[in-house]
């Protein structure tokens, strides 16, 4: 049986373990949260190194891809460098392939994405593939990176402007402590009430809200009007949260195992374990080919079905 473990800077309350069969092979997939404790994450990675088939890093990005450019987050690299033997991934390779495919599927096979729909993407630089795919299919985009990550009330409307901002700001942002950029530990379990009210209009005005679930959750107001949520890494509690807030449909880009969807880092780690190739030899076409064989499709849940 292959073993895949995600070590996350997120809350340990979201820990989960499942056994699944992928392409005829048995997998044990586990997620271990460290409640924002960076040192504990380093220790766990050292303990797992050489003892499991692949490791995912959750609650943090290592690499951010903007077209052909790759930016490395310094805290993420520290975690990667703690592992000497086992392949380690952060989900960024899969985001750039799987999430583009999800947009294509939702556009071609469902009515959930249509040209002209208003899409709020709370964070885009960590999933540029989805951001670009939504723009290319004709959505009326609001990229919220400056709003929700930096507190600047400036909605970005085009991929070109998003790319310009990324190339201007990321060289410095990647040097900052990651918890200054993204909620970790217990912050993932709470809402920023002041900003919920401040940013509510962006949520109410959208038909679709996309991006990282923890950021979506942190700023989501009540009184939503049936919006579609396009995200991943959701638990049963998250589904209830979205119901209570009035969201209409939940689409998770990664498959659901035993009532929850895992992060892209977990699914990418499982795929790396299946391929059995050195990371430097894996390219986007390898991910796409394996996605086809696995027949992974977005999971669509009507939040108000009885």
N, C-alpha and C positions, 0 to 999 in steps of 0.2 A: 504494500500500500504506500502510495506517495504521500508525503506530508508537506503542506504549504501553510506557513504562518505569517500573518500580518502583525507587525509591531507598530502600534499607533500611539501618537501623542494625545489622542483623544481620551474620552472618559472610559474607565473600565466597566461602567454600567452597560456599555454596548457590546461587551465581549460575547462571542458566540463560537460554537464549534459544530461543524456538520460533516457527515460522510456522504460523498456523492460519487457517482460513476460517470466518467468522462471518456468517451471513445473506448469503452470496454475496460477501462482501468479504474481501480478504486483510489479515491483521494480522501484524506482527512484535511479539512480546511479550518483553520482557527484564526481568531482575531484576539489580540492581547493589547488592551489599552493601558497606558501608563499615567493617566490623569495629568498630562502635561509635564511629567517629570522626565526631563531630557537625559539625566544621568541614568535613571532606571531603564530608559529605552536603550542606551548604550550597553548596559549590563545584559539585558535580554538578548540583544543581537549577538553579543559575544557568547552567551550560553547556547544559542541556537546554531551558530556557525558550524557547518560540517555535520550537523545532526538532522537537518531537514532538507528537502529537495529544492525548495525555493522560498525566498522571504519577500514579503511586500512591506513597504513603508507607508503607513497610514497617518493621516492628520498632518502631513507635511509633504511639500513637493521637493524634489531634488532638482529636476530640470523643467524649465519652461521653454516651450518651443513657439517661436513666432516666425512663421514661414520657414526659411532655411536657417535661421539663427537659433542657437541654443544658449540659454542662460542658466547657470548653475547656482542654486541657493546654498550659501555657505554652511548653514546649519544642517541642511540635507546631506551635503557631502561628508560632514563629520560622521553622520550615522552610517552612510554607505561604507566609509573607510574603516568602520569598526568590524566589518565582515571581510574575512580573507578568502573563504573557500566557496560558500554557498552563493548562487546568483541572487542579487537584490534588485528589485524594481520598485518604482514609485507610481506606476500606472500611466505615466506620461506617454509612453509608446503606444499604449492601447487607446488612450483618449484621442490621439490623432487619427486613428483608423476606425475604431468601433463607433465613436460618437458622430463621425461624419456619416457612417452607414445608418445610424439610427435616424438622423435627420432625413436621409433619403427614403427610408422605409416609412416613416410617419407621413412624409409628403405624398408618396406614391400609393400607399396602401391603406391609409386612414384619412379621416377628415380633420385630424387634430392639428396639422400644420398646413397653412395655405398662404399663398402670396398675399402680402398686405397685412397679415396679422401683426398685431403689436406684441413684440417679445421683449421682456425685460430679462437681461442676463446679468445676474448680480455680480458675477466675476467671470471675466472672459480670458484674461491672460493665462490662466491655468488650464484652459481648455480652448485653445485657439482654433482647433479643428472644428468644434461645434460652432463657435462664434462665426467663423468664415462660412460654414455650410448654411447656417440660418440666413446670413446676409445674402449669399449667392442665390438662395431659392426665393428671395424677394420679400422677406419679412421686414417690417418696420421696426428696426432694432433700437433698443436703448441698452448700451453697455454700461454697467454700473460700477466699474472698477474704482473710479475716482470717488464715487458717492459712498459705496459700502465698505471699501477698504481704507480709504484715506480721509473720509468725512468731507469731501469737497462736493457741493451740490452742482456737479457738472456732468450731465448725461452725454456720453459719446455716441454718435449716431452712425458712423461708417467704419468699416474695417480698416480703411486707409488711415483714418485718424487714430484708431486703436493701435495700429502698428507703429505709427509715429510716436505716440505716447509711450508705448512699450520700449522702443529703442532709446528713448530719451531718459526714462526713469528706471528701468530694470537694472542697469549696471550698478546703481547705488542701492536699490531696494534689496537685491539679493545678498547684500552684506549685513543687513539688519537682522536682529534676533527674530526668529520666525513668529514668535507669539505676538509681536507687534503688528504683524500683517494678517493674522488669521487666528480665530478662536481655538484654543486648545483646552484640554482638561475640562473642568467644570463650566467654563464659559460656553461649551457646546450644549449645555443643558439649560441655559437661561437665555432670556431675551433682553436686549438693550432697550428698556421701555421708552426712554427719552427719544431714541432714534426711531423706534417703531412708529411713533406719532409723526416724527419729522419726515420720515421717508414713505409714509403710507400711500401718498398719492401715486408714487411710481408703481406700487403693487396694484392699486385699484384700476389704473389706466391700462394695464396689460391684459392681453388675452392668454399669453403663455409666460410663465416665469421659469427661467432655466438657470442651471449652474449648480454650484456646490450646495448640498443640502444644509449644511450647518450655517452658512451665510443666509440662505433663504429663510431658514427657521428663525434665526436671531433677530431678523427685522420684519417678520411677517405680521401684519395687523389682523385683527378680527374683522368680520364683515366682508370677507371676500365674496365674489359673485360667480363662483364656478370656474375659476381659471384652471388651466392645465399646468401642472408642475412637471417639468422635465429635469430629472436629476438622477442620483443613485445613492447607495448607502443608506437605505431607510429600514427602520425596524417597525414592528407592529405599533409601538408607541408613537412613532413618527406619523404613521397612517392616521391614527386617532387625532393627533395634533392637527393635521391638515383638514380632517373632517370638521373639527370644531371651529377652525378658522374660516370655513366656507369654500375651500378649494373644491374643484369638480372632478378632475381626473389626475391620477398620478402615473407618470411614465418613468420607469427606471431603465437606464441604459444597460445595466448589467442584469444577468438572470437572477431570479429569486430562488433561494434555497431555504426550505423550512421557514417560510414566512418573512424572510428579509432579503434584501439585496446587499451584496458585498461591494466594497469599493473597487475601482478599476485596478488598484494596486494588487488586490487579492486575485482578481481574474487574470491579470497579466502574469502574476507569479505562477498560477496554475498552468497557463499556456506555455510559459518558459519551461516548466517541469515536463510537460508533454513533449515539447520539441527536443529537449535534451541537447541543445546547441549552446555554445558560448554566446553570451549576450552580444558581443561585438559582431557576431555573424548573423544576428537576427535583424531583418529589415521590415518595413511596413507591409511588403507583399507577403511575408511569412505570416504575419498576424492576420491579414485578410484571408489568406488561404485557410488557415486553421479556424478562423471564425466561421467560414463557410461549412467546414466539416463538423464543427460543433453545433451548427445551426442555432447559434445564439440570436435571439430576437429581443427587442425591448419588451418589458413586461408592462402591460396597460391595465390599470385598475380604476374602474368607476367608483369614486369614493362614496357615492350615495346609492349604490345598488343594495337592495335588502338581502 
